[in-house]
């Protein structure tokens, strides 16, 4: 499996607290996949896709010191057995698969979940996905929680790439999916309400989360996003890891 690689060369696997959504605060082992099929301009894991031979725009382009990434520097290919061994060091059997877009490597996750369940049958799994890819039965049978974050126009990604209502509808029907929307201003909420005309999602599975890649941005956006959640009967998701650790990798 192609995993993101930390600056010290190790795979981006770490023990922390889930920072977003329904399981906020739950001790979890994160496994971060490299590669993504989108290119959101505010993405905080741009080292999983913003390669130096691509022309994708990113908000960080405004920083003269920002550089796109060399693919070879950012990816580590690890077998399921090697990942099982790496996570065995942690006192936790709840796993979060993240990215990038982890479902680009769906079969590898099925193999990994199978291996982890053989080692510890009580293992539980959640995945964070952009909601453009529909996994098959082998994956859906094993995963416990699906955290979808469909991208809005504020991502800068073309609508036909980021918006797959049939995928969202199918995942909503599993009963395992929550939908988390990144809100930067009230026009984003309008877009969410339009999406809900296409896709049937119970309000209790909808989270509004402030757009933020820094604590300052989180604090600037949190109040109005919380108010929108209250007004529409949705849930508010914080970004706990940003408050606890800042915009650092591997925590
Ligand atoms: S879908 Fe997620 S990982 Fe991919 S570019 Fe957008 S924010 Fe980043």
Boltz pocket constraint, residues with backbone or C-beta under 6 A from the ligand:
constraints:
  - pocket:
      binder: B
      contacts: [[A, 36], [A, 37], [A, 38], [A, 39], [A, 40], [A, 42], [A, 43], [A, 44], [A, 45], [A, 46], [A, 48], [A, 49], [A, 99], [A, 100], [A, 101], [A, 130], [A, 149], [A, 151]]
      max_distance: 6.0
